[in-house]
């Protein structure tokens, strides 16, 4: 426990700093995977939620979720009075 003055702790040496730099580089692919996966999973959950909401709750054909005419009709219903 008692280190004399002038002696460096192991974490301050060049070897440990070099290892820390290597470890940071290894995390880069994992960070990139997380950055790509989060929006992808959000998109998938949006599509599944639309399908469940429109098909199961709304008792309509699920394939109409992917039809642009469905959303044009909803837009017209929402903004008909303006």
N, C-alpha and C positions, 0 to 999 in steps of 0.2 A: 504494500500500500504506500509505503514511503518512497517516493522518487526524489532524487536529488534535483537541485536546481540545474537547469540547462538540459535535462533529459526530456525528450519529446515523448508524448504519449503515442501509442501505436497508431491511433487514428489520424495523427498529424504527419505521418511519414508519407513519402512519395508512393510507396507500394500500395498502401490502403487507398490513397486518392485515385490511383490508377484503377484499382478494382471497382471503386465507386463509379467511375466513368464508364467502365465496361457494363456494369449492372444497369445503369441508366439507358444505355444503348439497347440492351436486351428487352427493356420494357416498351420500346417504341412500337414494335408490331402489335403488342397487346393493346396499347393505347389506341392505335389506328383501328383495330378490330372493334373496340368499344365505340369509337366515334361513328363507325359505319353501321354497327349493329343497332344502336339506339334508334336512329330514325327509321331503319328498316322494320324493327319490331313495332314501332309506333304506327307505321303505315299498315302493317299487317293487322294490328289490333283495330285500326279504323275500319278497314275493309270487312273484317269479321263482325264488328259491331254493327255496321250498316246492314250486312246480310241478315244478322239475327233480328235487328230492329224492324227491318222492312219485311222480311219473310215470315218470321215467327210471330212477332207482336202485331204487325200490320196485316197479316193474313193475305199477303200478295205474293206473286211469284218472285223468288229470290233473284232470278236473272235480270229483273227490271232494275236492280240496283246499279248495274253497269250501263244502263241506257241513258244517254244524255237528255232525251226527251222528258224523263222523269224529273230531272232537276230543273229543266226549263219550266215545267208545269208548276213545281213548287215555288219557283221564283215569281211566276205570274200570280200565284195565290197570295204570296206574302206582300207583294208590292202592287196589287191591283188598284188600290184606292189612291195611290200617289201620283 
